[in-house]
Amino acid sequence: MKKYFCLLLFAILFITNITAQNSDSLWVRENYYKVEKMLPMRDGINLFTAFYIPKDTTVKHPILLNRTPYTCSPYGEDKFNPRIYETYWINYLKEGYIIAIQDVRGKFMSEGEFVDVRPFNPNKKARPDDPVGRGKEIDEASDTYDAIEWMVNNVPYNNKRVGCFGISYPGFYATMAALSGHPALKAVSPQAPVTDWFQGDDFHHNGAFMLMDGFGFYSGFGLPRPKPTKDWSPGFRIPSQDNYDFYLKTGALKNFSKIMGDSVAFWKDMMNHPDYDAWWEARNARNFVTNIKPAVLVVGGTFDAEDCFGAWSLYKAIEEKSKNTDNRMVMGPWFHGGWGGRSDGSYLGNVRFGKKTSEFYQRNIEFPFFNFYLKLKGTVHDIAEATVFFTGENEWRRFNEWPLKNINYRHAFLLRDNMIAIMGDDHPIAEPIQLKVGHNDQVYSEYISDPAHPVPYTEDIGLGRTREYMTDDQRFASRRPDVLTFSTGILREDLTLAGPVVADLMVSISTTDADFVVKLIDVFPDEFKYDEKEIGKGNGLAYPMGGYQMLVRGEIMRGRYRNSFSAPEAFVPGKITQVKYALPDVAHTFKKGHKLMIQIQSSWFPLADRNPQKFVDIYKCDDSDFQKATIKIYHDAANASKIILPVLKN
């Protein structure tokens, strides 16, 4: 009987949801019309733009612009984008916003040549109608300027106040909009913004190539588009449902380049720029965020597999380089774009957050933000400088700054016998650990890293990269001999981390190069179970959560870049060497009764490409270059490996 009741309840909820969507669809059709225009740019190129315009002519309306390389389809003035009926967009339509969605230069129905993360040109000459008669140089900021200029002068009944927002690649275009300098642009929200594709976003993390995302994305997105089109380019069809097996059998990166062919320009550029050089420097948006005039709301997810780095780092860069900008940040417990209508934000994978965090954000932060700056309605007084959701305790916290000053940096020393001792305070926060290391002992833990058998990033078998891996159970990795696992005793009190976690490892390797993956993990009590009534079911009802090893943050470092991303250095085999790097910021509370765990490994496959563990050009090396390496992590007093934890003071 209970089974049939559940089925009936599901059917009622499904029908209710469909009815609500149909009602919103009808309302939009009754109150909006769609117009498609080619907007002229200063160099003669025209960009395809779809406008959803209120029929109400009794008031003037703000414009909300979304510039995208992912199409503003469906094309045709009688065809409405179904996404605008969703909660995330419908709120703006019911407030009377004009919605403008634009295909960026060189994509889909817009003219011109597409350039990935087209560099911002701070020295470009002014508009062609400048009285001095200067040139027609363009970048994405100038395209935004020209689009806004056309819109405020041609779209009927607009109030000459414009906002721009976008998630992921459109987040990059939102950042470029902020640099456009157009006086009508009042508010910008770069969300999960592409910021730096070498150090932390999407395709590289600390110089390590993120193979699965890079190959999967560019095999389709990167194909040339010789003329405007309404269609997507088909990507490479992987002949397997097991991505680990496919990527391992394909082998060295040069083999992927053969599959990719000669037509994908940005793939070839990446393969020819293995180090952080001037080419990458020009594509780092953080370098240019000065003198920003519109208000900025940077948004990101702490479990965003693609652009977690971009959100944290863009906000910090604006704070540093554009001090007079009204700049705010929101970080929630979301996967990539999870706050934008794709999830209610109450869980990810097996882990629950206890609240509908996406709804909270939309109603209390983003919507009031744009309403205030574009409609002069309401207030932003309640929107903090930094609004951050802390998992573990599952609560929003509001701060006047980020990074926080109220931090106690404590050293978590990695000891032999797989233990962690957290120092830096006058009382232990975990069950005591007997220190056995003498000052003259040279103590280390070691493992063999074998590129022929790399450590998988997840225990699941699948085709695409999962988003849930960011909170996955790490027990599968703990059981591998090529993964070192260190743990505190049971925590006697809550331990809240707020900021970047720094891995400070003393290592030696038997070869000339290696990667280092450090994972920060929350170990749940053995008897842990979720309350079935708690918001955010996820998979946690069926999955055994007792002893769960939740990934809180993981990050890879290509060892050759330990001292400089621009000047890689080989390791001296057997020589003890420091490898120190920061993981993207965390916002997490390890609850009393839990344990804090650190895992160290040298592959994370096929999330990241395999290091041949030989100091060669990884993008052009042969399969024969891959070799085993013995990795040692030192624990003695003279060579103490540690993790530096940003502990929030009470």
Secondary structure, 3 states (H helix, E strand, C coil): CHHHHHHHHHHHHHHHHHHHHHHHHHHHHHHEEEEEEEEECCCCCEEEEEEEEECCCCCCEEEEEEEECCCCCCCCCCCCCHHHHCHHHHHHHHCCCEEEEEECCCCCCCCCCCCCCCCCCCCCCCCCCCCCCCCCCCCHHHHHHHHHHHHHHHCCCEEEEEEEEEECHHHHHHHHHHCCCCCCEEEEEEECCCCCCCCCCCCEECCEECHHHHHHHHHHHCCCCCCCCCCCCCCCCCCCCCHHHHHHHHCCHHHHHHHHCCCCHHHHHHHHCCCCCHHHHCCCHHHHCCCCCCEEEEEEECCCCCCHHHHHHHHHHHHHHCCCCCEEEEEECCCCCHHHHHCCCCEECCEECCCCHHHHHHHHHHHHHHHHHHHCCCCCCCCCCEEEEEECCCEEEEECCCCCCCEEEEEEEEEHHHEEEEECCCCCCECCCCCCCCCCCCCEEEEEECCCCCCECCCCCCCCCCCHHHHCECHHHHCCCCCEEEECCCECCCEEEEECCEEEEEEEECCCCCEEEEEEEEECCCCCCCCCCCCCCCCCCCCCCCCCEEEEEEEEEEHHHCCCCCCCCCCCCCCCEEEEEECCCEEEEECCCCEEEEEEECCCECCCCCCCCCCCCCCCCCHHHCCCEEEEEECCCCCCCEEEEEEECC
